[in-house]
């Protein structure tokens, strides 16, 4: 089953994403900042990462760079969700497969995830 790692310090957004992706049949792991995200990444081996930009401890840009440095995760799709820093994400396409500005349309995010990793194995749709 495909696991999606959601890294966001805004619990409401993380929970909305979690519910939406679980409803689609994906497994979801969550972390509240980039450093925790890297720890969960090693443990869970997700198929895709969705990250916020602005977070305490380690931001989404720094986390994405660290992921890309790891040979095992060099090609792991990373989606960036950002309030004001979307332009930074768009300027680094080698890091991010897609950038969504907040507020985002959840159906567009789900469609992009399906495009990148396929539907969940046990998708109800």
C-alpha positions, 0 to 999 in steps of 0.5 A, spaced: 500 500 500 502 506 498 504 511 504 504 518 503 508 522 508 505 529 510 509 534 514 506 540 516 506 544 523 499 546 522 495 540 525 488 542 521 491 542 514 495 536 516 489 532 518 485 535 512 490 532 508 490 525 512 483 524 512 482 526 504 488 521 502 485 515 507 479 516 504 482 515 497 485 509 500 492 511 501 496 510 508 498 516 511 504 518 516 505 525 519 510 529 522 510 536 524 517 539 522 522 537 517 527 534 522 521 529 524 519 528 517 526 525 515 526 521 521 519 518 519 521 518 512 527 513 514 522 509 518 516 509 513 519 509 506 513 513 503 511 513 496 511 521 496 512 527 501 507 533 502 510 538 505 509 545 508 514 551 507 514 555 513 515 550 519 519 550 526 526 546 526 527 545 519 523 548 513 520 544 507 526 547 503 531 544 507 528 538 508 527 537 501 534 538 500 536 533 505 531 528 501 535 529 495 542 528 498 540 521 500 541 516 494 535 512 496 530 518 496 533 522 490 527 521 485 522 521 491 516 525 489 515 531 493 509 536 493 510 543 496 504 546 500 506 554 501 502 560 503 507 565 501 513 562 498 510 558 492 515 562 488 521 559 491 518 552 490 517 553 483 524 556 482 527 549 484 523 544 480 529 539 482 526 539 489 519 539 488 514 535 483 509 540 484 507 546 488 500 548 491 499 555 494 495 555 500 489 555 500 489 549 495 484 545 492 484 538 495 481 535 489 487 538 485 492 535 490 489 528 490 489 528 482 497 530 482 498 525 487 495 519 483 499 522 477 505 521 480 504 515 484 498 512 481 491 510 485 492 507 492 492 499 492 485 498 495 482 505 492 475 505 493 474 509 486 
